Structure formats: structure tokens, C-alpha cells
Amino acid sequence: MIDASGLTVLPGLVDVHSHHREPGFTHKEDILSATRACAAGGVTTTLAMPNVSPPPNTVRILDDMMRLYERSAVVDWNINPAGTIVEEIPKLAQKGIAAVKVFMVTDTGRDYPHMPGIGVHDHGQLLATMEACSRAGVPLMVHPHDQSLMHQIETAMWARGERDALAYARAYAAHDGVIWETAIALLLRLQQATGVQLHLLHVQTAGSVELIRAAKARGQKVSAEVNPWALFLGHDWANIERLGSYALSYWVPESNQAALWEGLADGTIDLISTDHAPHTAEEKEVGWRDGWEAQTGTPSAQFYLRMMLDAVHHGKISLERAVELCSTAPARVFNMTRKGSIAVGFDADLVLVDQTAQRTISNSEVLSKIGYSPYADMTFTGLPVRTLVRGKTVFAEGTVVGEPGFGEQAFVARDVPA
């Protein structure tokens, strides 16, 4: 028996976009530390991204990576392998994955973050990838990006001597987000051509919301997400000036905020996921000198439920819609049939929250290996106080009590021949 007096019981969060860094980059994070942070933040199912080493773009590498999760995960999990080897896609689809992922970023030869094996920018290869995913019945997640436009924008800035984190922020937001919107327009047209289930990552501009809204009105099979940094961190230039690369992810100019919240409220944007992306302080500090050398991404798995509850508290969104965005819709979009709802036949993945508790985030409570949060010193109203995965408590009274290896794969069944 659990006394939930004064608390609100919600379905556990389903985060379909998270970077856990293992294998290959465990100095930043590992499966255990990432899933401990999830448990403390009310996340009961977390889906890993493929920019690890080696990147899981074959069944053999994916199997090895799954064994790591079976050994270490505290909460339930899945992995979104890289769809960069077309002939592997049907075989990957049979492994119970939720989706495959590609970055529309040219492989640079760097070891991180856009290493060889995860990037597809050539339009013909994108078309082939979509066709393979459509045949295999597996959704395709895409990080949209227009490499050639970005090359023109950034080289012009470098010629003017603009290289720091603030220049990096302005580059990615240049021309009202042209690198994002041109990529999204292309992806939507290729989706029309192939019928693939397309999921767009990192939606952050008003123009992107309009493109997605029009595609949905045409009946296209497309979903989209917004990440917490777009709403609560990169939305304010003062944060970029204060934190530099620690706040990047990306700068999302204020002119986009109304469209993002409207898209979240009216269903144009389907879900919230974290893009949890921890990097060490050393990997961020270099951004004060060279924003392109600093590694991009911000951690948020432990704290984004607090942010959404605070948005509910301030009337930006209803509690019911917040639950839909963070739990129900992610599970539904990616066909995790036992996740995301409190109902007979579903897993007892629950988070108990105190909607009135007000807390200021501190670095001392961070469970990620990096030991800091860019949200430190920010105060939010609403706090997860207990998390249950399949009926077992994994977090309570400020402590993660779940054991490594308790987490199971949130297996997605599909009846498509390999």
C-alpha cells in the first residue's frame, strides 16, 4: 500500500529521444547513471539514440548494445538504431525496436557527435532509407538539417571572426531557422513519396510548426516533438549569454515561442522528449572561445517533468495535455502498447507528483555523471516524489532504489517479414 494523499498519480513518462552515451563515451554518462536520472525524474521508459561507438547500424552491434541495457538499466528501455545501412533496416525492425534514426548531417570523421555511421544527407540515400523503413513497417526519426546552407552561414561568420558560443547560437537560428525549415520541407515531401511513418526531431521554429500543420491537414503520416531546451532554456537570449555552450542545444528566438506552445496545445506537435545529451564541463567550456568545438546538447531527463508541471501551474498547458505529450502520445506514436497510460492491461508505470511543491534545481542533486545542470538555480512548481516501473518502486523519498538490470526492453512487435 502506498499513501498518495495530496499527490497526483500520473502515467510514467515515455522519453523516446535520449542520449545515454554507452558504449563509447561513458566519461559523459552511462546506462546506469542515465536510467537513475530517469527514475528520479518520473521517466519509466527511455529510448536511446545511436550516436555511440560503435553506432548500432547492424543487428550484430544492436544485439551487443542491448546486452548492456539488460545488465545496467534501472527503468524500461529501447534503442533507436541508425538506419544508415539500408539492407540492415528490415532485420533491425525485427528486434523489437521502436524506430530507426538518422541525422541529416554529413559524416565529418569526428568521433563525436556526428561520427561516421549515423548521418544521411544525400537525398537519394534518404529516399532509399525511407523506402526501406516503409517496407519494414518501422518509423523513421530524423534530425533535420541542411548541411549546404549551414556551410554557407557558418563560413561567412568565421570569415568575420565570429566563432564563440554566441556566434554558434546565431548561426543555427540564422534567417529565421532556414536550415531547419528547408530540411523539414524536403523530409515531408519524401514522406509523401514513400508513405513512411516519419517523426521529426528538434522542432523549434514557427515555420516548422506551420509546415507540419499543413502536412497533417493533408493526411500525411508524420509526428513531431519539441525538446525542453526549446521551451525552458534556449528560449531566452539571456541564458545563452550567461551559459554559452552550456545552454546549447540551440537558441530558439522568442518570436517562435507562441507557435511552439500553440502547436503543443492543438496537437500539431505530438510529444515532448528530452534530447537528454550530457557533456562534461571541459567539453562545454571551450565554447567560450570556439562554439563549434564545444559539443552540442543539454541534459534534462531528471528535471523535465518539473518543467512541464510548472507550465501547467502557470496555465501554459493543461495537466491532461502535458500527460498526453509526455506519456500517452510517445507510447502511442511508437506502438509501445503497454506503456503511457493508467489502464487495465498496461504496465503499472506510475509517477506520483506533488503539484504544489516548489523546488530550485541544484547541481548537488544531479545524478548524471557530468555533475551539473544548465537548469541549476531555476525554480519550478511541481515535483515527482515516487516512481514505479511495472509496479515496483524505483525512486522514493529522494533516493533511487531501483537496481541495475531491473529495466526491460519495451518490445515493439511488428509482423513484417525480414
C-alpha positions, 0 to 999 in steps of 0.5 A, a space after each residue: 500500500 502506498 499513501 498518495 494523499 495530496 499527490 497526483 498519480 500520473 502515467 510514467 513518462 515515455 522519453 523516446 529521444 535520449 542520449 545515454 552515451 554507452 558504449 563509447 563515451 561513458 566519461 559523459 554518462 552511462 546506462 546506469 547513471 542515465 536510467 537513475 536520472 530517469 527514475 528520479 525524474 518520473 521517466 519509466 521508459 527511455 529510448 536511446 539514440 545511436 550516436 555511440 561507438 560503435 553506432 548500432 547500424 547492424 543487428 550484430 552491434 544492436 544485439 551487443 548494445 542491448 546486452 548492456 541495457 539488460 545488465 545496467 538499466 534501472 527503468 524500461 528501455 529501447 534503442 533507436 538504431 541508425 538506419 544508415 545501412 539500408 539492407 540492415 533496416 528490415 532485420 533491425 525492425 525485427 528486434 523489437 525496436 521502436 524506430 530507426 534514426 538518422 541525422 541529416 548531417 554529413 559524416 565529418 570523421 569526428 568521433 563525436 557527435 556526428 561520427 561516421 555511421 549515423 548521418 544521411 544527407 544525400 537525398 537519394 540515400 534518404 529516399 532509399 532509407 525511407 523506402 526501406 523503413 516503409 517496407 519494414 513497417 518501422 518509423 523513421 526519426 530524423 534530425 533535420 538539417 541542411 548541411 549546404 546552407 549551414 556551410 554557407 552561414 557558418 563560413 561567412 561568420 568565421 570569415 568575420 571572426 565570429 566563432 564563440 558560443 554566441 556566434 554558434 547560437 546565431 548561426 543555427 537560428 540564422 534567417 529565421 531557422 532556414 536550415 531547419 525549415 528547408 530540411 523539414 520541407 524536403 523530409 515531408 515531401 519524401 514522406 509523401 513519396 514513400 508513405 513512411 511513418 516519419 517523426 521529426 526531431 528538434 522542432 523549434 521554429 514557427 515555420 516548422 510548426 506551420 509546415 507540419 500543420 499543413 502536412 497533417 491537414 493533408 493526411 500525411 503520416 508524420 509526428 513531431 516533438 519539441 525538446 525542453 531546451 526549446 521551451 525552458 532554456 534556449 528560449 531566452 537570449 539571456 541564458 545563452 549569454 550567461 551559459 554559452 555552450 552550456 545552454 546549447 542545444 540551440 537558441 530558439 528566438 522568442 518570436 517562435 515561442 507562441 507557435 511552439 506552445 500553440 502547436 503543443 496545445 492543438 496537437 500539431 506537435 505530438 510529444 515532448 522528449 528530452 534530447 537528454 545529451 550530457 557533456 562534461 564541463 571541459 567539453 562545454 567550456 571551450 565554447 567560450 572561445 570556439 562554439 563549434 568545438 564545444 559539443 552540442 546538447 543539454 541534459 534534462 531527463 531528471 528535471 523535465 517533468 518539473 518543467 512541464 508541471 510548472 507550465 501547467 501551474 502557470 496555465 501554459 498547458 493543461 495537466 491532461 495535455 502535458 500527460 498526453 505529450 509526455 506519456 500517452 502520445 510517445 507510447 502511442 506514436 511508437 506502438 509501445 502498447 503497454 506503456 503511457 497510460 493508467 489502464 487495465 492491461 498496461 504496465 503499472 508505470 506510475 509517477 506520483 507528483 506533488 503539484 504544489 511543491 516548489 523546488 530550485 534545481 541544484 547541481 548537488 542533486 544531479 545524478 548524471 555523471 557530468 555533475 551539473 545542470 544548465 537548469 541549476 538555480 531555476 525554480 519550478 512548481 511541481 515535483 515527482 516524489 515516487 516512481 514505479 516501473 511495472 509496479 515496483 518502486 524505483 525512486 522514493 523519498 529522494 533516493 533511487 532504489 531501483 537496481 541495475 538490470 531491473 529495466 526491460 526492453 519495451 518490445 515493439 512487435 511488428 509482423 513484417 517479414 525480414 
